[in-house]
Amino acid sequence: PITPGELLCLGSSLAFSGLFYYLYRKKARVVARIQEAPKLQVDDNLPALVSAADGRCLHYVALEGIVLPAKAALTSHYHEGLQGVIQKLLLKEHRLIWNSLARSW
């Protein structure tokens, strides 16, 4: 005979397994889309491709090409001869609110 506690454990185990498998498959589809992304060259045709796309936005595109730094290239402290640039820097400030109960911001 199976007790109600065992049925509860079995049901919750199956529910969690189903949930985690659903999340795994969802992320696997995203990874597959990224790996199948078209590779475009950074050249004069790129603005025309972007403006012709739906919503003027290209989803999951790999850009290949040579970029030039605005000021100076970043050099790696760990690998000699490795350099990089920062394409975009986004700064988001969060508004601080005083919490009088915890006495913190």
Disulfide bonds with the S-S distance in Angstrom:
none
